[in-house]
Amino acid sequence: MSKNFYDITIAFAGICQACYLVQQLAYKGKIDHNATEIMIKSTLNINPKSTLDVYGNNTSNLYIGLNTLLTTLTALNNILYSDLIRYLLSLIVLERRLRKNPIANEKLKQSIKLLQQQINYFEPMSNGVFNALAGIYIDGISYIGPRIKVTGSSKILQNKLIQAKIRALLFTGIRSVVLWQQIGGNRLQLMFSRHILITNAKKILNNS
């Protein structure tokens, strides 16, 4: 069966967007509000009508992720982008371990359902939501390893809210990896189908 590389590219851009936002937050202490809100909302959309529906049904919502995809896939051996690539590959490994751990998987699903019931009391970009997602990440994902070491400004990374936001964004990255894997994405494509992903990302950006 031929793979739908349009959808695979969209989901992979979601992973890339989460990784980029983590990097920006760690070094600068601030991130793009709209791109972050899209990623936060993606974690709560567990019954989407399509791959793009996860990201607000608009390719422009993944502008940062698509550009990051192009950057990382054309610079896999470039040390300047080593943090981005490390986050990306670590999230893929984490999702794989989560998938093979039915107890952790079920615990995660229950935590998301509980958050969905509470979300009406918070704005998507509120500290409460960041802290809730960070808690889900710590309790349901990070302990299964590997632990993702985020690099950046030590002063910024000491801030508790920044820490919560980073964990929340890592969790949104896991959600995108789950989606990516479900629609046929895999690590081999990053090497052997890289040109297809790059071509699709460029087309999507041109049509956004």
Secondary structure, DSSP 4 states (H G I P E B T S, - for coil): ----HHHHHHHHHHHHHHHHHHHHHHHHS---HHHHHHHHHHTT--S-SSTGGGGTT-GGGGHHHHHHHHHHHT-TT-GGGHHHHHHHHHHHHHHHHHHT-HHHHHHHHHHHHHHHHHGGGS-TTSHHHHHHHHHHHHHHTGGGS------S-HHHHT-HHHHHHHHHHHHHHHHHHHHHHHTT--TTHHHHSHHHHHHHHHHHHHH-
